[in-house]
Amino acid sequence: MTDTRIRLLQEEDWDEVVALEERAYAPSGLSEGREALRSRHRASPSTCFVLEHAGGFGGYLLALPYQRFRCPDLSLTEEGGVQESSQGGNLHAHDLVIAERARGRGLAPRMLWHLEEAGRAARCRTLSMVAVRGSHVLWTPLGYRARPEVGLPASYGAEAVYMMKPLEPTADSPAAPALPPT
């Protein structure tokens, strides 16, 4: 996939990010709007990425350090920086959308793999996400496990499920401490 590149989200990407987010989530009432999306980026700009594919905008991934078993409320913006340091903590994949023209090419797992590498580099022990609209079936084969006991903000809807994946250190990353039992 030499025509595909993942890079940090930049100021000039916002119009495309907001338009893609709206197309993906407005029909189901899950669209957050520009200010909420930008607040997630401000909270952790080093973990928000854009996918360039075939010479154009192919999607985005917004992620931020968040306490395990917690997630952003879609109806609220992030206030200031994220409270928890990512050192040894959890990195939350808040929003991942692949552009319609780039779907079906395995790019969402590639974006999550990129996030896993960023998480390992920051010595995070887990990745989390909230699966909406039945998408948990896409994330389970990638190692994410549903945690139905975790309560979610009402803004995600009744069928949303919190998911988590442990990050195993790679041979070239420092070993992260083992997770305590949950």
C-alpha positions in Angstrom: 0.0 0.0 0.0 2.5 2.5 -1.1 -0.3 5.0 -1.9 -1.3 5.1 1.7 0.2 7.1 4.5 -0.8 7.9 8.1 0.3 11.2 9.5 -0.6 13.5 12.4 -3.8 15.6 12.0 -3.1 19.1 10.9 -5.1 22.4 11.0 -5.9 22.2 7.3 -7.6 18.8 7.7 -10.5 20.0 9.8 -13.0 20.6 7.1 -12.6 17.1 5.7 -12.6 15.5 9.2 -15.8 17.3 10.2 -17.6 16.5 6.8 -16.6 12.8 7.1 -17.7 12.6 10.7 -21.0 14.2 9.9 -21.7 11.8 7.0 -20.7 8.8 9.2 -22.6 9.7 12.4 -25.4 12.3 11.8 -27.9 9.8 10.4 -27.7 7.8 13.7 -27.6 10.9 16.0 -24.0 10.4 17.0 -22.3 13.3 15.3 -20.4 15.5 17.8 -19.7 18.6 15.8 -16.5 20.5 15.1 -15.8 22.0 18.5 -16.1 18.6 20.3 -13.9 17.0 17.8 -11.3 19.8 18.0 -11.3 19.5 21.8 -10.4 15.8 21.6 -7.5 16.8 19.3 -6.3 19.6 21.6 -6.3 17.1 24.5 -3.8 14.9 22.7 -2.5 16.1 19.3 0.2 13.4 19.2 -2.4 10.6 19.0 -4.8 12.0 16.3 -4.1 10.9 12.8 -5.2 11.4 9.2 -5.1 8.7 6.6 -4.0 9.8 3.1 -5.0 7.2 0.5 -4.7 7.3 -3.3 -3.7 10.9 -3.3 -6.6 12.1 -1.1 -8.2 12.2 2.3 -8.9 8.7 3.3 -10.0 9.0 6.9 -9.0 9.9 10.4 -8.5 8.6 13.9 -8.9 10.7 17.1 -7.4 9.1 20.2 -6.6 10.5 23.6 -5.3 9.1 27.0 -8.4 8.3 29.1 -8.8 6.5 32.4 -9.7 2.9 31.9 -13.4 2.2 31.8 -14.2 5.8 31.0 -14.7 7.6 27.7 -15.6 11.0 26.4 -19.2 12.1 26.4 -20.3 12.9 22.9 -22.3 15.8 24.1 -19.4 17.5 25.9 -16.1 19.0 24.8 -12.8 18.1 26.6 -12.0 20.7 29.2 -8.3 21.5 29.0 -5.8 18.6 28.8 -6.5 15.0 29.6 -6.2 14.5 33.4 -4.4 11.1 33.2 -0.9 10.8 31.9 -0.6 8.3 29.1 2.5 6.9 30.9 1.4 3.3 31.7 -2.2 4.1 31.2 -4.9 3.7 28.6 -5.2 5.2 25.2 -8.8 5.6 24.0 -9.6 5.3 20.3 -12.4 7.8 20.3 -13.3 8.1 16.7 -12.2 6.2 13.6 -13.8 6.9 10.2 -12.6 5.7 6.8 -13.8 7.7 3.8 -16.4 6.0 1.7 -14.0 5.7 -1.3 -11.4 3.9 0.8 -13.5 1.4 2.6 -13.1 -2.3 2.2 -9.3 -2.2 1.9 -8.3 -3.0 5.5 -7.4 0.6 6.3 -9.3 0.7 9.7 -7.2 -2.1 11.1 -4.1 -0.4 9.7 -5.0 2.8 11.5 -5.6 0.9 14.8 -2.2 -0.8 14.4 -0.7 2.6 14.0 -2.4 3.7 17.2 -1.2 0.6 19.0 2.4 1.5 18.1 1.8 5.0 19.4 0.4 3.5 22.6 3.3 1.2 23.1 5.8 4.1 22.5 3.9 6.0 25.2 4.1 2.9 27.5 0.3 2.5 27.6 -0.9 -0.8 28.8 -4.3 -0.8 27.2 -6.3 0.6 24.3 -10.0 1.2 24.6 -12.9 2.2 22.4 -16.7 2.5 22.3 -18.2 0.4 19.6 -21.4 1.9 18.2 -24.0 0.6 15.7 -23.0 -3.0 16.1 -19.3 -2.4 15.1 -18.1 -4.6 18.0 -18.1 -7.4 15.4 -15.3 -5.6 13.5 -13.1 -5.0 16.5 -13.3 -8.4 18.3 -11.1 -10.1 15.7 -8.5 -7.4 16.3 -8.2 -8.3 20.0 -10.7 -5.9 21.5 -13.0 -7.5 24.1 -16.4 -6.2 25.1 -16.8 -4.9 28.6 -20.6 -4.7 28.9 -20.4 -3.9 32.6 -18.9 -0.5 31.9 -21.5 2.2 31.9 -21.4 4.6 29.1 -22.8 8.2 28.7 -26.3 8.2 27.2 -25.0 10.1 24.2 -23.7 6.9 22.7 -27.1 5.2 22.6 -28.4 2.0 24.2 -26.5 -0.5 22.0 -23.0 1.0 22.4 -20.4 -1.2 24.1 -17.1 -0.3 25.8 -14.2 -2.5 24.5 -10.6 -2.9 25.6 -7.4 -4.5 24.3 -4.2 -5.1 26.3 -1.1 -3.8 24.6 1.8 -6.3 24.7 5.2 -4.8 24.5 7.2 -5.4 21.4 10.8 -6.6 21.4 12.1 -3.0 20.9 9.7 -1.3 23.4 10.3 -1.2 27.2 8.2 -3.7 29.1 5.0 -2.3 30.5 3.9 -3.5 33.9 1.2 -6.3 33.9 -2.4 -5.2 34.2 -4.1 -5.8 37.5 -7.0 -8.2 37.3 -10.4 -6.7 36.5 
